[in-house]
Amino acid sequence: MSARELLGDESGQDLVEYSLLLAFIALSGAAAIMGMGESISAIWRGVNSRLTAANEGP
């Protein structure tokens, strides 16, 4: 196979594009989840304190 044939071959192009798209989606999802971490933690702390207060009773 000559260099011209190798440079003109596009048989693996779709696989590379889909792999890059999948990597972008995965990194975006991880960044979103990491950004929501403190917010979710605050919600759980609030729920925990309310359950503790309800369990203590009058």
SELUM-369884 format. One record per atom (N, C-alpha, C): residue number from 1; atom name; x, y, z. Coordinates in Angstrom, 3 decimals. Example, Ala and Ser with C-alpha at 12.3 -4.5 7.8 and 13.67 -1.06 7.14 Angstrom:
<pts>
PT, seq, atom, X, Y, Z
PT, 1, N, 13.190, -5.690, 7.800
PT, 1, CA, 12.300, -4.500, 7.800
PT, 1, C, 13.200, -3.300, 7.800
PT, 2, N, 12.850, -2.250, 7.080
PT, 2, CA, 13.670, -1.060, 7.140
PT, 2, C, 12.900, 0.030, 7.870
</pts>
This chain:
<pts>
PT, seq, atom, X, Y, Z
PT, 1, N, 0.859, -1.171, 0.000
PT, 1, CA, 0.000, 0.000, 0.000
PT, 1, C, 0.903, 1.231, 0.000
PT, 2, N, 0.641, 2.129, -0.927
PT, 2, CA, 1.474, 3.325, -1.027
PT, 2, C, 0.985, 4.395, -0.053
PT, 3, N, 1.785, 5.441, 0.111
PT, 3, CA, 1.448, 6.518, 1.041
PT, 3, C, 0.190, 7.256, 0.580
PT, 4, N, 0.017, 7.412, -0.723
PT, 4, CA, -1.185, 8.103, -1.233
PT, 4, C, -2.444, 7.304, -0.932
PT, 5, N, -2.375, 6.016, -1.080
PT, 5, CA, -3.532, 5.175, -0.769
PT, 5, C, -3.839, 5.206, 0.725
PT, 6, N, -2.792, 5.209, 1.530
PT, 6, CA, -2.969, 5.228, 2.982
PT, 6, C, -3.592, 6.546, 3.438
PT, 7, N, -3.160, 7.666, 2.891
PT, 7, CA, -3.719, 8.961, 3.260
PT, 7, C, -5.142, 9.135, 2.749
PT, 8, N, -5.487, 8.513, 1.656
PT, 8, CA, -6.835, 8.626, 1.102
PT, 8, C, -7.831, 7.658, 1.714
PT, 9, N, -7.346, 6.699, 2.477
PT, 9, CA, -8.223, 5.694, 3.090
PT, 9, C, -8.982, 6.315, 4.261
PT, 10, N, -10.308, 6.264, 4.241
PT, 10, CA, -11.142, 6.837, 5.301
PT, 10, C, -12.002, 5.772, 5.979
PT, 11, N, -11.561, 4.543, 5.971
PT, 11, CA, -12.394, 3.456, 6.485
PT, 11, C, -12.597, 3.510, 7.998
PT, 12, N, -11.669, 4.075, 8.749
PT, 12, CA, -11.813, 4.127, 10.198
PT, 12, C, -12.262, 5.476, 10.716
PT, 13, N, -12.599, 6.375, 9.833
PT, 13, CA, -12.941, 7.737, 10.231
PT, 13, C, -14.183, 7.788, 11.111
PT, 14, N, -15.219, 7.056, 10.762
PT, 14, CA, -16.453, 7.075, 11.546
PT, 14, C, -16.220, 6.585, 12.969
PT, 15, N, -15.426, 5.536, 13.110
PT, 15, CA, -15.148, 4.991, 14.436
PT, 15, C, -14.425, 6.019, 15.310
PT, 16, N, -13.490, 6.737, 14.735
PT, 16, CA, -12.760, 7.755, 15.481
PT, 16, C, -13.707, 8.883, 15.886
PT, 17, N, -14.565, 9.312, 14.984
PT, 17, CA, -15.500, 10.397, 15.294
PT, 17, C, -16.473, 9.994, 16.397
PT, 18, N, -16.999, 8.798, 16.324
PT, 18, CA, -17.924, 8.336, 17.364
PT, 18, C, -17.205, 8.171, 18.695
PT, 19, N, -15.960, 7.730, 18.673
PT, 19, CA, -15.189, 7.588, 19.906
PT, 19, C, -14.953, 8.945, 20.556
PT, 20, N, -14.613, 9.951, 19.751
PT, 20, CA, -14.415, 11.291, 20.287
PT, 20, C, -15.710, 11.866, 20.846
PT, 21, N, -16.818, 11.628, 20.161
PT, 21, CA, -18.111, 12.097, 20.647
PT, 21, C, -18.476, 11.431, 21.968
PT, 22, N, -18.253, 10.134, 22.066
PT, 22, CA, -18.538, 9.413, 23.304
PT, 22, C, -17.660, 9.914, 24.448
PT, 23, N, -16.396, 10.175, 24.177
PT, 23, CA, -15.501, 10.701, 25.204
PT, 23, C, -15.960, 12.084, 25.668
PT, 24, N, -16.392, 12.926, 24.743
PT, 24, CA, -16.880, 14.252, 25.102
PT, 24, C, -18.119, 14.165, 25.982
PT, 25, N, -19.037, 13.281, 25.641
PT, 25, CA, -20.264, 13.116, 26.430
PT, 25, C, -19.926, 12.595, 27.833
PT, 26, N, -19.003, 11.654, 27.914
PT, 26, CA, -18.624, 11.099, 29.216
PT, 26, C, -17.966, 12.161, 30.091
PT, 27, N, -17.074, 12.954, 29.518
PT, 27, CA, -16.418, 14.005, 30.302
PT, 27, C, -17.399, 15.090, 30.724
PT, 28, N, -18.335, 15.410, 29.857
PT, 28, CA, -19.348, 16.408, 30.206
PT, 28, C, -20.227, 15.912, 31.349
PT, 29, N, -20.615, 14.656, 31.286
PT, 29, CA, -21.424, 14.081, 32.355
PT, 29, C, -20.681, 14.045, 33.677
PT, 30, N, -19.418, 13.679, 33.640
PT, 30, CA, -18.623, 13.647, 34.871
PT, 30, C, -18.476, 15.046, 35.460
PT, 31, N, -18.258, 16.026, 34.608
PT, 31, CA, -18.131, 17.406, 35.101
PT, 31, C, -19.438, 17.899, 35.705
PT, 32, N, -20.552, 17.538, 35.099
PT, 32, CA, -21.854, 17.951, 35.631
PT, 32, C, -22.117, 17.306, 36.988
PT, 33, N, -21.803, 16.037, 37.113
PT, 33, CA, -22.020, 15.335, 38.380
PT, 33, C, -21.121, 15.900, 39.474
PT, 34, N, -19.878, 16.211, 39.126
PT, 34, CA, -18.969, 16.794, 40.118
PT, 34, C, -19.445, 18.181, 40.537
PT, 35, N, -20.022, 18.921, 39.619
PT, 35, CA, -20.536, 20.244, 39.945
PT, 35, C, -21.753, 20.197, 40.840
PT, 36, N, -22.536, 19.145, 40.736
PT, 36, CA, -23.742, 19.012, 41.552
PT, 36, C, -23.460, 18.389, 42.908
PT, 37, N, -22.244, 17.947, 43.146
PT, 37, CA, -21.912, 17.220, 44.377
PT, 37, C, -22.234, 17.986, 45.640
PT, 38, N, -21.833, 19.238, 45.734
PT, 38, CA, -22.074, 20.026, 46.944
PT, 38, C, -23.563, 20.283, 47.142
PT, 39, N, -24.275, 20.518, 46.066
PT, 39, CA, -25.713, 20.763, 46.158
PT, 39, C, -26.447, 19.521, 46.682
PT, 40, N, -26.086, 18.370, 46.161
PT, 40, CA, -26.718, 17.126, 46.606
PT, 40, C, -26.356, 16.843, 48.061
PT, 41, N, -25.119, 17.134, 48.425
PT, 41, CA, -24.688, 16.938, 49.808
PT, 41, C, -25.492, 17.823, 50.761
PT, 42, N, -25.743, 19.055, 50.365
PT, 42, CA, -26.532, 19.970, 51.205
PT, 42, C, -27.964, 19.461, 51.360
PT, 43, N, -28.526, 18.930, 50.306
PT, 43, CA, -29.893, 18.378, 50.381
PT, 43, C, -29.934, 17.214, 51.365
PT, 44, N, -28.949, 16.304, 51.290
PT, 44, CA, -28.924, 15.158, 52.195
PT, 44, C, -28.712, 15.586, 53.643
PT, 45, N, -27.887, 16.621, 53.854
PT, 45, CA, -27.708, 17.116, 55.227
PT, 45, C, -29.024, 17.656, 55.778
PT, 46, N, -29.787, 18.374, 54.946
PT, 46, CA, -31.081, 18.902, 55.378
PT, 46, C, -32.068, 17.795, 55.696
PT, 47, N, -32.114, 16.791, 54.847
PT, 47, CA, -33.012, 15.656, 55.083
PT, 47, C, -32.614, 14.929, 56.361
PT, 48, N, -31.313, 14.735, 56.553
PT, 48, CA, -30.839, 14.038, 57.744
PT, 48, C, -31.197, 14.800, 59.017
PT, 49, N, -31.022, 16.116, 59.003
PT, 49, CA, -31.339, 16.881, 60.212
PT, 49, C, -32.838, 16.863, 60.494
PT, 50, N, -33.661, 16.890, 59.469
PT, 50, CA, -35.115, 16.815, 59.678
PT, 50, C, -35.539, 15.447, 60.206
PT, 51, N, -34.922, 14.387, 59.683
PT, 51, CA, -35.246, 13.058, 60.196
PT, 51, C, -34.790, 12.894, 61.639
PT, 52, N, -33.647, 13.442, 61.951
PT, 52, CA, -33.160, 13.376, 63.336
PT, 52, C, -34.105, 14.131, 64.270
PT, 53, N, -34.545, 15.314, 63.855
PT, 53, CA, -35.455, 16.106, 64.667
PT, 53, C, -36.805, 15.390, 64.823
PT, 54, N, -37.267, 14.734, 63.769
PT, 54, CA, -38.540, 14.023, 63.844
PT, 54, C, -38.438, 12.784, 64.723
PT, 55, N, -37.270, 12.169, 64.735
PT, 55, CA, -37.063, 10.959, 65.530
PT, 55, C, -36.966, 11.280, 67.018
PT, 56, N, -36.478, 12.465, 67.352
PT, 56, CA, -36.352, 12.844, 68.749
PT, 56, C, -37.710, 13.087, 69.396
PT, 57, N, -38.656, 13.528, 68.610
PT, 57, CA, -40.018, 13.704, 69.115
PT, 57, C, -40.162, 14.875, 70.058
PT, 58, N, -41.370, 15.011, 70.635
PT, 58, CA, -41.629, 16.139, 71.553
PT, 58, C, -40.985, 15.980, 72.901
</pts>
